Amino acid sequence: MTSERTAEWADRAAAEAPADRQPGRPSPEQQVLHRIERARRRRPTVRESRITLAHGAGGKASRTLVEAVFVEAFRNPILETLDDAAVLAVAGGRLAFTTDSYVVSPLFFPGGDIGDLAVNGTVNDLAVSGARPLYLAAGFILEEGFPVADLLRITASMAAAAQRADVRVVTGDTKVVQRGRGDGCYVTTTGVGVLERPVTLGAAHVRPGDAVVVSGPIGDHGVTVMLARGELDIEADISSDTAPLHGLVSALLDAAPGVRLLRDATRGGVATVLNEVARAAGVAVVVDEAAVPVRPAVTGACELLGIDPLYVACEGRFVAVVDGAQAQAAVAALRDHPLGADASVIGHVAADPAGLVLLRTAFGGTRVVDMLVGDPLPRIC
């Protein structure tokens, strides 16, 4: 159905092309849409002989790696949803289960560090499944020679973040690798939460007419980490937005029973989330550029770096797709919470062109927002 609707939209674009175009020749818009559709029909295949940074960046290369290698090897209905957390039926109830690894560089940055990032990231993966986070496991890979003072700082940060999120770290593991075989410290966290509401979230529930909402300004985390590396002579008053979101999600679900889907916009940013939703649901997502909240400092840094803020990672923001009739109630509930003060409706879901994200620019035009192959800012989380 997705392919058919995209092809129909391309045909309409051709029919509406200028009259002076050569008859029978596809318009530029039609050519682009047909190329996108041909690419999406191909079976995912990792063409590279070795793993590159792009494979871990959250874009097209990451998705291809996941689908062609991991989904193919471990294929099952739960895994194939590719949601942030797996929802499991257990003893008459439902649990959410997720895991994530953190390789951020540098380990410490304005507004946070790898420790609270690891806790908040896993808490948020549980939260956007509709669950209340309960317990975490933490695994550490440490490089020989890593300062014990830094490890104590990281674990103290994790403990404080867990206390704020009302979760407990109840088990874990530690490994040490030889000097030069790691990068100081990597952290993996696994989380379990319980779904207490009779809510089922996912792309299967998204439909035309729904509203697209972001919970706050985007791009803070990715730009903060990039500038903290000190490789660029750019100064900006920006801090990471890393924060636990389950309280904000709870407020949203209480106010708007028509929430269809929630995703936290980490690697690949909001643009990648919207592309995943459009593709999985077989719909179009239309975004109003002027409605997307971005702090002026982030906008300025992105312009200097040549990066679109839509692709920059967040660690304390989520994207929600909500019944269009409940959009204002949803935004009002988010703005009543300290972490959602700048929440905004940024677009809507349409039927066509299926599988694509369109951006209505500030200049009055429209362009396709596709997934990037990799990420312009690697090692962000």
DOGU-593477 format. One record per residue (C-alpha): residue number from 1; residue in three letters; x, y, z. Coordinates in pm, whole numbers, plus 32768, in hexadecimal, padded with zeros to 4 digits. Example, Ala and Ser with C-alpha at 12.3 -4.5 7.8 and 13.67 -1.06 7.14 Angstrom:
BEGIN
+-----+------+------+------+------+
: seq : type :    X :    Y :    Z :
+-----+------+------+------+------+
:   1 :  ALA : 84CE : 7E3E : 830C :
:   2 :  SER : 8557 : 7F96 : 82CA :
+-----+------+------+------+------+
END
This chain:
BEGIN
+-----+------+------+------+------+
: seq : type :    X :    Y :    Z :
+-----+------+------+------+------+
:   1 :  MET : 8000 : 8000 : 8000 :
:   2 :  THR : 811D : 80EE : 8053 :
:   3 :  SER : 81C1 : 80B6 : 7F02 :
:   4 :  GLU : 8078 : 80E5 : 7E48 :
:   5 :  ARG : 8025 : 822F : 7EF5 :
:   6 :  THR : 8184 : 82B9 : 7EC3 :
:   7 :  ALA : 8174 : 8262 : 7D53 :
:   8 :  GLU : 801F : 830C : 7D38 :
:   9 :  TRP : 80AA : 8445 : 7DDC :
:  10 :  ALA : 81CE : 8443 : 7CE7 :
:  11 :  ASP : 80DD : 8422 : 7BC4 :
:  12 :  ARG : 8016 : 854E : 7C43 :
:  13 :  ALA : 8159 : 8615 : 7C5D :
:  14 :  ALA : 819C : 85C4 : 7AF1 :
:  15 :  ALA : 803D : 862A : 7A88 :
:  16 :  GLU : 8061 : 8778 : 7B3B :
:  17 :  ALA : 81B5 : 87C5 : 7AA1 :
:  18 :  PRO : 81E5 : 8903 : 79CF :
:  19 :  ALA : 814A : 88F7 : 7877 :
:  20 :  ASP : 8295 : 893F : 77C8 :
:  21 :  ARG : 8332 : 87FD : 7846 :
:  22 :  GLN : 8371 : 86FC : 7737 :
:  23 :  PRO : 8245 : 860D : 7721 :
:  24 :  GLY : 8288 : 84B5 : 77AF :
:  25 :  ARG : 83BA : 8523 : 7870 :
:  26 :  PRO : 839E : 84F7 : 79ED :
:  27 :  SER : 83AA : 8632 : 7ABD :
:  28 :  PRO : 84CC : 865D : 7BB3 :
:  29 :  GLU : 83DC : 8619 : 7CD3 :
:  30 :  GLN : 8361 : 84DA : 7C2E :
:  31 :  GLN : 84C5 : 8462 : 7BEF :
:  32 :  VAL : 8525 : 8498 : 7D5B :
:  33 :  LEU : 83F2 : 83E0 : 7DDD :
:  34 :  HIS : 8429 : 82B9 : 7CF5 :
:  35 :  ARG : 8598 : 82A1 : 7D5F :
:  36 :  ILE : 8535 : 82A2 : 7ECE :
:  37 :  GLU : 842F : 8197 : 7E90 :
:  38 :  ARG : 8521 : 80B8 : 7DD0 :
:  39 :  ALA : 8620 : 80D2 : 7EE8 :
:  40 :  ARG : 8520 : 8076 : 7FF2 :
:  41 :  ARG : 84AE : 7F41 : 7F34 :
:  42 :  ARG : 8609 : 7EAA : 7F3E :
:  43 :  ARG : 864F : 7DA4 : 8044 :
:  44 :  PRO : 8735 : 7E36 : 8151 :
:  45 :  THR : 889D : 7DD1 : 810C :
:  46 :  VAL : 89DE : 7E43 : 81B2 :
:  47 :  ARG : 8ABA : 7E8C : 8085 :
:  48 :  GLU : 8BED : 7EF6 : 8149 :
:  49 :  SER : 8CEA : 7DEB : 81A8 :
:  50 :  ARG : 8D3A : 7E98 : 82F3 :
:  51 :  ILE : 8C72 : 7F59 : 83F5 :
:  52 :  THR : 8C8A : 80D6 : 83DF :
:  53 :  LEU : 8C22 : 81EB : 84CF :
:  54 :  ALA : 8AF0 : 8223 : 83F4 :
:  55 :  HIS : 8A6C : 80CC : 845D :
:  56 :  GLY : 8A46 : 814A : 85C1 :
:  57 :  ALA : 89BD : 82A2 : 8578 :
:  58 :  GLY : 8848 : 825A : 856F :
:  59 :  GLY : 880D : 82A7 : 83FE :
:  60 :  LYS : 87E2 : 81D3 : 82C6 :
:  61 :  ALA : 8924 : 8113 : 82FC :
:  62 :  SER : 88BD : 80BA : 8460 :
:  63 :  ARG : 8765 : 8048 : 83F5 :
:  64 :  THR : 87F5 : 7F74 : 82DD :
:  65 :  LEU : 88E9 : 7ED1 : 83CF :
:  66 :  VAL : 87D5 : 7E86 : 84CA :
:  67 :  GLU : 86E3 : 7DFA : 83C9 :
:  68 :  ALA : 87DE : 7D3B : 82F4 :
:  69 :  VAL : 88AA : 7CA4 : 8411 :
:  70 :  PHE : 87F9 : 7CA6 : 8560 :
:  71 :  VAL : 868A : 7C8F : 84FE :
:  72 :  GLU : 86E4 : 7B87 : 83FC :
:  73 :  ALA : 87A3 : 7AB9 : 84FE :
:  74 :  PHE : 86AE : 7AD9 : 861F :
:  75 :  ARG : 8567 : 7B0C : 8563 :
:  76 :  ASN : 842B : 7B08 : 8638 :
:  77 :  PRO : 82EE : 7BDF : 8647 :
:  78 :  ILE : 835E : 7CA7 : 8778 :
:  79 :  LEU : 84B1 : 7D01 : 86E7 :
:  80 :  GLU : 8424 : 7D56 : 8591 :
:  81 :  THR : 8363 : 7E81 : 861A :
:  82 :  LEU : 84B4 : 7F2E : 8658 :
:  83 :  ASP : 841A : 7FF8 : 8773 :
:  84 :  ASP : 84E8 : 809D : 8885 :
:  85 :  ALA : 8481 : 7F8A : 8976 :
:  86 :  ALA : 83EA : 7E30 : 895A :
:  87 :  VAL : 8293 : 7E0B : 89FD :
:  88 :  LEU : 826D : 7CB1 : 8A98 :
:  89 :  ALA : 8139 : 7C05 : 8B25 :
:  90 :  VAL : 819C : 7B6F : 8C75 :
:  91 :  ALA : 80BB : 7ACC : 8D7B :
:  92 :  GLY : 7F84 : 7B86 : 8D0C :
:  93 :  GLY : 8032 : 7CD5 : 8CFC :
:  94 :  ARG : 8119 : 7D8A : 8C0C :
:  95 :  LEU : 8289 : 7DE4 : 8C33 :
:  96 :  ALA : 8368 : 7EBF : 8B5D :
:  97 :  PHE : 84CE : 7E4D : 8B29 :
:  98 :  THR : 85E9 : 7F0D : 8A82 :
:  99 :  THR : 8764 : 7F29 : 8A6E :
: 100 :  ASP : 8854 : 8031 : 89ED :
: 101 :  SER : 89CB : 8072 : 89E2 :
: 102 :  TYR : 8A75 : 81C3 : 8A11 :
: 103 :  VAL : 8BBE : 8225 : 896E :
: 104 :  VAL : 8BA1 : 83A1 : 8982 :
: 105 :  SER : 8CDD : 846F : 8950 :
: 106 :  PRO : 8D3B : 852F : 8A23 :
: 107 :  LEU : 8CC2 : 8478 : 8B58 :
: 108 :  PHE : 8C70 : 85BF : 8C0B :
: 109 :  PHE : 8BBD : 86E3 : 8B66 :
: 110 :  PRO : 8AEC : 8813 : 8BCE :
: 111 :  GLY : 89A9 : 879B : 8C6A :
: 112 :  GLY : 8A0A : 862F : 8C96 :
: 113 :  ASP : 8AF8 : 850C : 8C63 :
: 114 :  ILE : 8AF4 : 83A4 : 8BED :
: 115 :  GLY : 8A67 : 8335 : 8D3E :
: 116 :  ASP : 8922 : 83F7 : 8D4B :
: 117 :  LEU : 8904 : 83D1 : 8BD1 :
: 118 :  ALA : 8903 : 8255 : 8BFA :
: 119 :  VAL : 87F5 : 8260 : 8D05 :
: 120 :  ASN : 8718 : 8363 : 8C5D :
: 121 :  GLY : 8736 : 82C6 : 8B04 :
: 122 :  THR : 86BC : 8174 : 8B7B :
: 123 :  VAL : 85AD : 820B : 8C59 :
: 124 :  ASN : 8530 : 82CD : 8B2A :
: 125 :  ASP : 8529 : 819A : 8A48 :
: 126 :  LEU : 8443 : 80FA : 8B49 :
: 127 :  ALA : 8374 : 8236 : 8B74 :
: 128 :  VAL : 8321 : 825F : 8A03 :
: 129 :  SER : 8297 : 80FD : 8A01 :
: 130 :  GLY : 819B : 8174 : 8B04 :
: 131 :  ALA : 8249 : 80C9 : 8C28 :
: 132 :  ARG : 82AD : 813B : 8D85 :
: 133 :  PRO : 8422 : 80EC : 8DA7 :
: 134 :  LEU : 847F : 800E : 8ECD :
: 135 :  TYR : 85D6 : 7F6B : 8EBD :
: 136 :  LEU : 871E : 7F8F : 8E01 :
: 137 :  ALA : 8850 : 7EBA : 8DC5 :
: 138 :  ALA : 899D : 7F62 : 8D78 :
: 139 :  GLY : 8AC6 : 7ED2 : 8CBF :
: 140 :  PHE : 8C18 : 7F83 : 8CB1 :
: 141 :  ILE : 8D38 : 7F4E : 8BBF :
: 142 :  LEU : 8E67 : 8002 : 8C4D :
: 143 :  GLU : 8FB6 : 803C : 8BA9 :
: 144 :  GLU : 90F3 : 7FEC : 8C69 :
: 145 :  GLY : 9174 : 8132 : 8CFA :
: 146 :  PHE : 901F : 81DA : 8D17 :
: 147 :  PRO : 9020 : 82C4 : 8E48 :
: 148 :  VAL : 8F63 : 8239 : 8F72 :
: 149 :  ALA : 8EFB : 839D : 8FC9 :
: 150 :  ASP : 8E46 : 83B6 : 8E7B :
: 151 :  LEU : 8D99 : 8269 : 8EB5 :
: 152 :  LEU : 8D23 : 82DE : 900B :
: 153 :  ARG : 8CA1 : 841D : 8F6C :
: 154 :  ILE : 8BE2 : 8356 : 8E66 :
: 155 :  THR : 8B46 : 8265 : 8F5F :
: 156 :  ALA : 8AE4 : 8384 : 9046 :
: 157 :  SER : 8A38 : 842B : 8F20 :
: 158 :  MET : 8983 : 82E7 : 8ECC :
: 159 :  ALA : 8911 : 82BF : 9034 :
: 160 :  ALA : 888A : 8422 : 903D :
: 161 :  ALA : 87D7 : 83F5 : 8EEF :
: 162 :  ALA : 873E : 82AC : 8F64 :
: 163 :  GLN : 86C0 : 8354 : 90A0 :
: 164 :  ARG : 8622 : 846F : 8FD7 :
: 165 :  ALA : 857B : 8373 : 8EF1 :
: 166 :  ASP : 850C : 8298 : 9017 :
: 167 :  VAL : 85B6 : 8160 : 8F8C :
: 168 :  ARG : 86BB : 8079 : 9024 :
: 169 :  VAL : 87F5 : 7FE4 : 8F8C :
: 170 :  VAL : 87D8 : 7E7D : 9006 :
: 171 :  THR : 88DE : 7DB8 : 8F43 :
: 172 :  GLY : 89FE : 7DE7 : 8E52 :
: 173 :  ASP : 8B4F : 7D7B : 8DCE :
: 174 :  THR : 8CAE : 7E0B : 8DA1 :
: 175 :  LYS : 8DBC : 7DB5 : 8CA5 :
: 176 :  VAL : 8F16 : 7E4E : 8C76 :
: 177 :  VAL : 8FCB : 7E55 : 8B27 :
: 178 :  GLN : 913A : 7E9A : 8AE0 :
: 179 :  ARG : 91BB : 7FFB : 8AC3 :
: 180 :  GLY : 9179 : 807A : 8963 :
: 181 :  ARG : 9062 : 7F7C : 8925 :
: 182 :  GLY : 8F46 : 8057 : 89A1 :
: 183 :  ASP : 8EF5 : 81C6 : 89D2 :
: 184 :  GLY : 8EF3 : 81F2 : 8B49 :
: 185 :  CYS : 8D96 : 8182 : 8BA6 :
: 186 :  TYR : 8C65 : 80F5 : 8AF4 :
: 187 :  VAL : 8B1D : 80B8 : 8BAC :
: 188 :  THR : 89FC : 7FD1 : 8B54 :
: 189 :  THR : 88B2 : 7FED : 8C0F :
: 190 :  THR : 8789 : 7F03 : 8BFF :
: 191 :  GLY : 8637 : 7F63 : 8C8D :
: 192 :  VAL : 84EF : 7EC8 : 8CF4 :
: 193 :  GLY : 83AA : 7F84 : 8D27 :
: 194 :  VAL : 823C : 7F34 : 8D5A :
: 195 :  LEU : 8119 : 7FA7 : 8C7F :
: 196 :  GLU : 8007 : 8011 : 8D6E :
: 197 :  ARG : 7F1F : 80AF : 8C6B :
: 198 :  PRO : 7E55 : 7FF0 : 8B66 :
: 199 :  VAL : 7F11 : 80A8 : 8A54 :
: 200 :  THR : 7FB8 : 801A : 891F :
: 201 :  LEU : 80A0 : 8105 : 8864 :
: 202 :  GLY : 813E : 80D3 : 8713 :
: 203 :  ALA : 8149 : 812F : 85A4 :
: 204 :  ALA : 8027 : 8046 : 8557 :
: 205 :  HIS : 7F3D : 813E : 8603 :
: 206 :  VAL : 7FAF : 8275 : 8545 :
: 207 :  ARG : 7EB5 : 82FB : 8447 :
: 208 :  PRO : 7E7A : 842B : 8368 :
: 209 :  GLY : 7DFA : 8556 : 842B :
: 210 :  ASP : 7ED5 : 8513 : 855B :
: 211 :  ALA : 7FB0 : 862A : 85E6 :
: 212 :  VAL : 8128 : 8615 : 8617 :
: 213 :  VAL : 81A9 : 86AB : 875D :
: 214 :  VAL : 8305 : 86DE : 87ED :
: 215 :  SER : 832D : 8706 : 8963 :
: 216 :  GLY : 8429 : 8824 : 8952 :
: 217 :  PRO : 854B : 88CA : 8899 :
: 218 :  ILE : 8617 : 87D8 : 87C7 :
: 219 :  GLY : 878C : 87AA : 878E :
: 220 :  ASP : 8811 : 881C : 88E1 :
: 221 :  HIS : 88C3 : 86D8 : 8939 :
: 222 :  GLY : 896F : 8694 : 87EE :
: 223 :  VAL : 89F4 : 87F5 : 87C7 :
: 224 :  THR : 8A67 : 87FF : 8934 :
: 225 :  VAL : 8B33 : 86C2 : 890F :
: 226 :  MET : 8BCB : 872E : 87C4 :
: 227 :  LEU : 8C3B : 887C : 8853 :
: 228 :  ALA : 8CC0 : 87D5 : 8990 :
: 229 :  ARG : 8DBB : 8717 : 88BC :
: 230 :  GLY : 8E79 : 885B : 888B :
: 231 :  GLU : 8EC4 : 8814 : 871F :
: 232 :  LEU : 8E08 : 8949 : 86A8 :
: 233 :  ASP : 8E45 : 8AB0 : 870A :
: 234 :  ILE : 8CD7 : 8AEC : 875C :
: 235 :  GLU : 8C51 : 8B68 : 88A8 :
: 236 :  ALA : 8AE2 : 8B49 : 88FD :
: 237 :  ASP : 8A12 : 8B44 : 8A39 :
: 238 :  ILE : 897B : 89E9 : 8A02 :
: 239 :  SER : 894F : 88C4 : 8AF0 :
: 240 :  SER : 88DA : 8762 : 8AB5 :
: 241 :  ASP : 8767 : 8725 : 8AE1 :
: 242 :  THR : 879E : 85CD : 8B7E :
: 243 :  ALA : 867E : 8586 : 8C6C :
: 244 :  PRO : 858D : 846D : 8CCF :
: 245 :  LEU : 8448 : 8492 : 8C0F :
: 246 :  HIS : 835A : 8399 : 8CAF :
: 247 :  GLY : 82AF : 84A4 : 8D81 :
: 248 :  LEU : 8274 : 8579 : 8C4C :
: 249 :  VAL : 81F4 : 844B : 8B8B :
: 250 :  SER : 8108 : 83F6 : 8CA9 :
: 251 :  ALA : 8077 : 8556 : 8CA3 :
: 252 :  LEU : 8040 : 853C : 8B2C :
: 253 :  LEU : 7F96 : 83E8 : 8B3D :
: 254 :  ASP : 7EAF : 8462 : 8C52 :
: 255 :  ALA : 7E46 : 8592 : 8B87 :
: 256 :  ALA : 7E2D : 84F9 : 8A2B :
: 257 :  PRO : 7DB1 : 8393 : 8A09 :
: 258 :  GLY : 7DDD : 83BA : 8891 :
: 259 :  VAL : 7F58 : 83A1 : 889B :
: 260 :  ARG : 7FB6 : 82B5 : 877F :
: 261 :  LEU : 8130 : 82A2 : 8798 :
: 262 :  LEU : 8255 : 8326 : 8864 :
: 263 :  ARG : 83C7 : 8323 : 8809 :
: 264 :  ASP : 84EF : 83CA : 88B0 :
: 265 :  ALA : 85B9 : 8488 : 87AE :
: 266 :  THR : 871C : 8410 : 87F2 :
: 267 :  ARG : 880B : 83A3 : 86DC :
: 268 :  GLY : 87A0 : 843A : 8592 :
: 269 :  GLY : 86BD : 8537 : 863D :
: 270 :  VAL : 8554 : 858D : 85F0 :
: 271 :  ALA : 8581 : 855F : 8479 :
: 272 :  THR : 85E3 : 83F1 : 84A2 :
: 273 :  VAL : 84C1 : 83AC : 8590 :
: 274 :  LEU : 83C7 : 8442 : 849C :
: 275 :  ASN : 8454 : 837B : 8379 :
: 276 :  GLU : 8436 : 823A : 8443 :
: 277 :  VAL : 82CD : 828E : 8498 :
: 278 :  ALA : 8272 : 82E9 : 8330 :
: 279 :  ARG : 830D : 81AB : 82A9 :
: 280 :  ALA : 827E : 80C0 : 83B1 :
: 281 :  ALA : 811E : 8156 : 83A9 :
: 282 :  GLY : 810B : 8189 : 8230 :
: 283 :  VAL : 80B4 : 82F8 : 8254 :
: 284 :  ALA : 8149 : 844D : 8209 :
: 285 :  VAL : 81C2 : 8536 : 8319 :
: 286 :  VAL : 81AF : 86A8 : 82C6 :
: 287 :  VAL : 827E : 8790 : 83A5 :
: 288 :  ASP : 8268 : 890A : 83C1 :
: 289 :  GLU : 83CF : 8986 : 83E3 :
: 290 :  ALA : 8362 : 8AC5 : 8494 :
: 291 :  ALA : 82B1 : 89FA : 85A3 :
: 292 :  VAL : 83E1 : 8926 : 8602 :
: 293 :  PRO : 8471 : 89AB : 874C :
: 294 :  VAL : 85EA : 89E2 : 873A :
: 295 :  ARG : 86B2 : 8ABF : 8826 :
: 296 :  PRO : 8765 : 8BE1 : 8777 :
: 297 :  ALA : 88B9 : 8B64 : 87F1 :
: 298 :  VAL : 8876 : 8A0D : 875B :
: 299 :  THR : 8802 : 8AA7 : 8614 :
: 300 :  GLY : 893C : 8B7A : 8602 :
: 301 :  ALA : 8A25 : 8A59 : 864E :
: 302 :  CYS : 8977 : 897B : 854F :
: 303 :  GLU : 8995 : 8A87 : 8444 :
: 304 :  LEU : 8B0D : 8AA2 : 8486 :
: 305 :  LEU : 8B2E : 8925 : 847E :
: 306 :  GLY : 8A52 : 8900 : 8349 :
: 307 :  ILE : 895F : 881A : 8400 :
: 308 :  ASP : 87E3 : 8816 : 8401 :
: 309 :  PRO : 8765 : 8818 : 856D :
: 310 :  LEU : 865D : 8718 : 850A :
: 311 :  TYR : 8771 : 8612 : 84F5 :
: 312 :  VAL : 881F : 866B : 863E :
: 313 :  ALA : 87F5 : 8582 : 8768 :
: 314 :  CYS : 8728 : 85DB : 889B :
: 315 :  GLU : 8731 : 8525 : 89EA :
: 316 :  GLY : 860B : 85C8 : 8A9A :
: 317 :  ARG : 850C : 85F5 : 8983 :
: 318 :  PHE : 840C : 8511 : 88E5 :
: 319 :  VAL : 8333 : 8514 : 87B0 :
: 320 :  ALA : 81C2 : 84C4 : 87DD :
: 321 :  VAL : 80BA : 8475 : 86D9 :
: 322 :  VAL : 7F67 : 84D0 : 8767 :
: 323 :  ASP : 7E00 : 84CC : 86ED :
: 324 :  GLY : 7DDE : 861D : 8641 :
: 325 :  ALA : 7CAA : 8674 : 870E :
: 326 :  GLN : 7D78 : 8651 : 884E :
: 327 :  ALA : 7EAE : 870F : 87DC :
: 328 :  GLN : 7E6D : 884A : 88A6 :
: 329 :  ALA : 7E19 : 8787 : 89E0 :
: 330 :  ALA : 7F59 : 86C1 : 89B3 :
: 331 :  VAL : 8030 : 87F9 : 898D :
: 332 :  ALA : 7F87 : 88A0 : 8AB7 :
: 333 :  ALA : 7FD3 : 8772 : 8B93 :
: 334 :  LEU : 813D : 876D : 8B24 :
: 335 :  ARG : 816B : 88E1 : 8B60 :
: 336 :  ASP : 80E7 : 88BA : 8CC3 :
: 337 :  HIS : 8215 : 87DB : 8D0E :
: 338 :  PRO : 8370 : 8875 : 8D44 :
: 339 :  LEU : 840B : 8799 : 8C35 :
: 340 :  GLY : 8301 : 87F0 : 8B33 :
: 341 :  ALA : 82E6 : 8969 : 8B52 :
: 342 :  ASP : 833C : 89A0 : 89E3 :
: 343 :  ALA : 8275 : 887E : 894F :
: 344 :  SER : 81E6 : 88C2 : 87F8 :
: 345 :  VAL : 8116 : 882E : 86E0 :
: 346 :  ILE : 820B : 8821 : 85BD :
: 347 :  GLY : 813F : 8776 : 84AF :
: 348 :  HIS : 803B : 8677 : 8451 :
: 349 :  VAL : 800D : 8521 : 83B7 :
: 350 :  ALA : 7F85 : 8508 : 8254 :
: 351 :  ALA : 7F32 : 83E5 : 816E :
: 352 :  ASP : 801F : 8447 : 8053 :
: 353 :  PRO : 8136 : 842C : 7FF1 :
: 354 :  ALA : 8143 : 82F0 : 80C3 :
: 355 :  GLY : 828C : 82A7 : 8170 :
: 356 :  LEU : 831B : 8406 : 814B :
: 357 :  VAL : 835B : 852F : 822F :
: 358 :  LEU : 831F : 8687 : 8195 :
: 359 :  LEU : 8393 : 87D0 : 8227 :
: 360 :  ARG : 82DC : 8913 : 81DC :
: 361 :  THR : 83FB : 8A07 : 81EA :
: 362 :  ALA : 83FE : 8B68 : 8272 :
: 363 :  PHE : 8424 : 8BDF : 8109 :
: 364 :  GLY : 82DB : 8B46 : 809C :
: 365 :  GLY : 8365 : 8A16 : 7FE5 :
: 366 :  THR : 8351 : 88A4 : 8036 :
: 367 :  ARG : 846D : 87A9 : 803E :
: 368 :  VAL : 8498 : 863B : 8093 :
: 369 :  VAL : 8542 : 85F5 : 81E1 :
: 370 :  ASP : 85E8 : 84A5 : 81B0 :
: 371 :  MET : 86B4 : 83D1 : 829E :
: 372 :  LEU : 8827 : 841B : 8297 :
: 373 :  VAL : 8911 : 82FA : 824A :
: 374 :  GLY : 89D7 : 8340 : 8384 :
: 375 :  ASP : 89E5 : 8453 : 8487 :
: 376 :  PRO : 8AAA : 8597 : 8467 :
: 377 :  LEU : 8AED : 8583 : 85DF :
: 378 :  PRO : 8B6F : 8426 : 863B :
: 379 :  ARG : 8B9E : 83A7 : 87A1 :
: 380 :  ILE : 8A88 : 8485 : 8829 :
: 381 :  CYS : 89F1 : 8382 : 8914 :
+-----+------+------+------+------+
END
